[in-house]
Amino acid sequence: MKRFVNEQKKIRPRRETGTCSKHQRLLARAIKKARHMALLPFTAERWR
């Protein structure tokens, strides 16, 4: 799933991932579910 998320941990748009709209919606739901289960971070870590 990391390849469908950019450096700022935002979900990449459909035109970048190459998925159809149906699968993009499924992908977005899966990423959001993974974030709630703490498998993916919500935001990128900031440099201090």
N, CA, C and O of each residue as an XYZ file, in Angstrom:
192
protein
N       0.811     -1.195      0.000
C       0.000      0.000      0.000
C       0.852      1.256      0.000
O       0.366      2.332     -0.350
N       2.107      1.138      0.385
C       2.953      2.324      0.450
C       3.164      2.976     -0.907
O       3.430      4.176     -0.979
N       3.051      2.204     -1.986
C       3.256      2.801     -3.301
C       2.067      3.640     -3.753
O       2.178      4.380     -4.730
N       0.928      3.542     -3.062
C      -0.239      4.347     -3.387
C      -0.347      5.586     -2.507
O      -1.345      6.304     -2.563
N       0.683      5.840     -1.688
C       0.709      6.991     -0.793
C       1.980      7.783     -1.113
O       3.049      7.195     -1.282
N       1.869      9.122     -1.199
C       3.049      9.921     -1.528
C       3.880     10.249     -0.285
O       3.613      9.728      0.798
N       4.879     11.106     -0.441
C       5.804     11.407      0.662
C       5.123     12.085      1.850
O       5.546     11.921      2.995
N       4.072     12.844      1.570
C       3.335     13.514      2.652
C       2.255     12.623      3.243
O       1.436     13.074      4.044
N       2.258     11.350      2.843
C       1.297     10.327      3.310
C      -0.130     10.609      2.860
O      -1.087     10.214      3.525
N      -0.269     11.299      1.718
C      -1.580     11.512      1.137
C      -1.823     10.429      0.086
O      -0.883      9.916     -0.520
N      -3.085     10.093     -0.118
C      -3.434      9.090     -1.117
C      -3.192      9.686     -2.502
O      -3.654     10.786     -2.807
N      -2.458      8.942     -3.339
C      -2.156      9.431     -4.679
C      -3.416      9.425     -5.537
O      -4.267      8.551     -5.373
N      -3.549     10.388     -6.450
C      -4.736     10.431     -7.304
C      -4.770      9.306     -8.327
O      -3.768      8.639     -8.585
N      -5.920      9.122     -8.884
C      -6.165      8.048     -9.837
C      -5.267      8.131    -11.061
O      -4.814      7.105    -11.568
N      -5.006      9.333    -11.539
C      -4.189      9.487    -12.745
C      -2.736      9.094    -12.502
O      -2.022      8.767    -13.450
N      -2.288      9.118    -11.250
C      -0.914      8.696    -10.925
C      -0.827      7.197    -10.667
O       0.168      6.564    -11.021
N      -1.854      6.630    -10.057
C      -1.803      5.206     -9.718
C      -2.196      4.321    -10.890
O      -1.773      3.168    -10.963
N      -2.998      4.846    -11.808
C      -3.407      4.066    -12.964
C      -4.563      3.118    -12.701
O      -4.801      2.206    -13.493
N      -5.282      3.312    -11.614
C      -6.420      2.446    -11.305
C      -7.711      3.067    -11.836
O      -7.777      4.276    -12.059
N      -8.720      2.249    -12.034
C     -10.024      2.771    -12.452
C     -10.713      3.369    -11.212
O     -10.259      3.184    -10.083
N     -11.809      4.084    -11.452
C     -12.455      4.791    -10.341
C     -12.996      3.830     -9.279
O     -12.958      4.145     -8.090
N     -13.491      2.680     -9.688
C     -14.013      1.700     -8.733
C     -12.899      1.209     -7.819
O     -13.065      1.169     -6.600
N     -11.775      0.839     -8.399
C     -10.679      0.326     -7.590
C      -9.986      1.431     -6.792
O      -9.412      1.160     -5.737
N     -10.033      2.671     -7.280
C      -9.470      3.781     -6.513
C     -10.272      4.001     -5.231
O      -9.702      4.293     -4.179
N     -11.582      3.862     -5.322
C     -12.414      3.996     -4.119
C     -12.121      2.879     -3.134
O     -12.041      3.122     -1.930
N     -11.959      1.649     -3.630
C     -11.617      0.527     -2.758
C     -10.245      0.732     -2.118
O     -10.038      0.422     -0.945
N      -9.327      1.255     -2.902
C      -7.980      1.524     -2.412
C      -7.986      2.584     -1.312
O      -7.309      2.440     -0.294
N      -8.755      3.645     -1.529
C      -8.854      4.709     -0.528
C      -9.430      4.168      0.777
O      -8.959      4.511      1.861
N     -10.448      3.324      0.665
C     -11.043      2.730      1.863
C     -10.051      1.838      2.592
O      -9.996      1.837      3.822
N      -9.266      1.076      1.831
C      -8.281      0.177      2.444
C      -7.174      0.971      3.134
O      -6.711      0.581      4.206
N      -6.746      2.077      2.532
C      -5.705      2.913      3.151
C      -6.221      3.533      4.441
O      -5.513      3.561      5.448
N      -7.451      4.029      4.412
C      -8.030      4.626      5.615
C      -8.179      3.594      6.730
O      -7.949      3.894      7.901
N      -8.567      2.378      6.351
C      -8.697      1.305      7.337
C      -7.337      0.951      7.929
O      -7.221      0.709      9.130
N      -6.300      0.920      7.076
C      -4.948      0.604      7.543
C      -4.425      1.684      8.483
O      -3.692      1.388      9.427
N      -4.796      2.927      8.229
C      -4.387      4.017      9.129
C      -5.021      3.859     10.503
O      -4.361      4.076     11.519
N      -6.281      3.487     10.543
C      -6.958      3.310     11.829
C      -6.419      2.106     12.585
O      -6.445      2.082     13.815
N      -5.930      1.109     11.858
C      -5.355     -0.067     12.511
C      -3.871      0.128     12.806
O      -3.203     -0.797     13.270
N      -3.349      1.336     12.539
C      -1.962      1.723     12.813
C      -0.953      0.966     11.960
O       0.178      0.744     12.393
N      -1.349      0.565     10.750
C      -0.416     -0.059      9.825
C       0.269      0.983      8.949
O       1.387      0.768      8.481
N      -0.405      2.116      8.727
C       0.153      3.238      7.980
C       0.006      4.501      8.819
O      -0.982      4.648      9.537
N       0.963      5.409      8.743
C       0.829      6.655      9.507
C      -0.169      7.606      8.852
O      -0.391      7.543      7.643
N      -0.767      8.482      9.649
C      -1.691      9.475      9.123
C      -0.929     10.599      8.434
O      -1.372     11.105      7.402
N       0.217     10.998      8.997
C       1.001     12.095      8.437
C       2.467     11.695      8.356
O       2.904     10.732      8.987
N       3.210     12.452      7.567
C       4.644     12.219      7.458
C       5.344     12.772      8.699
O       4.874     13.733      9.309
N       6.438     12.175      9.056
C       7.205     12.681     10.193
C       7.910     13.955      9.775
O       8.387     14.067      8.646
N       7.974     14.896     10.667
C       8.634     16.175     10.353
C      10.060     16.164     10.874
O      10.367     15.562     11.902
N      10.917     16.845     10.137
C      12.317     16.982     10.573
C      12.390     18.078     11.616
O      11.771     19.131     11.460
N      13.126     17.844     12.656
C      13.248     18.848     13.712
C      14.564     19.551     13.621
O      14.850     20.434     14.429
